[in-house]
Amino acid sequence: MRLKFLGTQLSSDGGLLVMRELDDVLGLSNLASGALNNNRRGKKTVHRLGGIFRQSVYGLLAGYEDVNDADRLALDPVMRQVVGGRAVEVQAASASQMGRFETET
């Protein structure tokens, strides 16, 4: 694990990185997200279902009870690393994407 400390990119959720490392070893998120039904179609499916699942779970672990904080967390550097995939370079799922995931999946 490599951490960079840049004054413009701060997060209060650094403990999630350790949880993600443990999750990678145990494979729990991959196992659980593999059991979900992916009914999404088309070119507008920006984030993989596993990443959205991780964002939902790790948001809850960090104390964010619902999707109200998803827009802010989508830009959080730690959450982007935890979600992985395209979120690392761009951003994690927005509140509307998270809302659809939690109601339709």
N, C-alpha and C positions, 0 to 999 in steps of 0.2 A: 504494500500500500504506500503510495506517495502522496503527500499533502503539500500544497502550495499555499502560502499565506499572503494574500493580496488584500490590502486595505479596502479596496472597493468591492470585494466579494466576500462578505461575511455571512455567517449562518449560526444560529443557536442550536442547530440540530446535528452537530458533529457525531454524537453517539450513534446515529443511524448507520454510519459507515461500518462500525464494528458489527452491528446487527446484520448488515448486508453481507459482510464477510462470512459470518456464521451461516446465514441463509444459503450462500453459495456452496459451502461445504456440505450442508445437510440436504440441499436441493428442495426445500419445502415450497418456495414460491413457484418453481418450475413444475413441481408435481401438482400443486393446486390450480395453477393457471391452465395446465394441460387438461384439466377436467371441466373447464368452462366451455360453454357453447359460444362460438364466435359467429354471430349472424351478421356481422358488419360486411358491407359490400362497397365496391367503388373505389375511386381514387382518393377519397377524402379520409381514408383510414390512415391517419398520420402515424399514430403510435401503435405498437404491437400490443396485443391484449395482455401479455405477460407484464409489460412495463406499466400499463394502467393498473393492473392488479397490484403490482408492487407499490405504486404510488398511493393507492388506497390503503393498503395494509400498513405501510411505513408512516403514512400520515396519521393513522390511528395510534400507532405506537408512540409517535411524537406528541400526542395529546390533541391533535386536531380532530374534532369529533365528526365533522361533516365536510361537505365540499365547499363551504363558504370561503375557506382559505386557499383553495386550489389555485386561483389566479396568482396569488403572491408566492405560493410554494412552487409554481411552475418555473419561476425564475430563480429560486433558491439554489445555490451551487451544490449543496449537499444532496438535496432532493433529486436534482438532475443526475448526479452520480449514482444515487441509489436506484433510480428508475432505469438508467442505462440506455443503450440504443441511441436513437436520434435525439433524445432529451439532453444528452451530454453536450452536444454542440448547439442546439437551438433552445428548447425549453421543454418542460414536462407538460402533461395534459392540463388544459384549462378547466375552469369550473364547469362549463357546459359539457365538455367531454367527460369529465368525471361524473357528472350528474347522469348522463346517458348510460355510462358504464354501470353505475350503481342501481339504476332503475330497470335496465333492459337485460342485464346479465344474470 
